[in-house]
């Protein structure tokens, strides 16, 4: 049995949660209809499982856009602060390089296990145009290869009514830094 599929009861209950969030936050997805989204979710049980993993870590996934070219709805973590998947270094290589005080895991592997992608800088800024997020926390974002090759990684947050992008060693981790994910359905 595939353990990345919700039971029928779990699916039904979770679809109700997603629908309620969708209806409560219409400003995030103007012009989109839940009646078109739900069948896509029902036809992709592994994606519904991934969204549920986002929910379990308090990511509050919600639809933020629709890609007409690919006919996919785009979900982002929309929790006010970075989801409860924090104290993670950036990737496995960074985690391996730590000699002491290794965190539980890393953002890239955790996202992969959940079946989601880290937001890019562009996606993070798109999210911040919808509402104000990460006023007290920060979120790792997908780091360009040229920065990562030099040992760095980037993260973003919102302070002083401005979205900032920063850098850190990829092996660093903080209780207030997690990551936000995206998923296409």
Helices and strands as residue ranges (DSSP letters): H 8-24, G 26-28, H 34-42, H 45-56, E 61-67, E 72-77, H 92-97, H 107-114, E 117-118, H 121-130, E 138-141, H 145-148, E 152-159, E 162-169, E 177-179, E 181-184
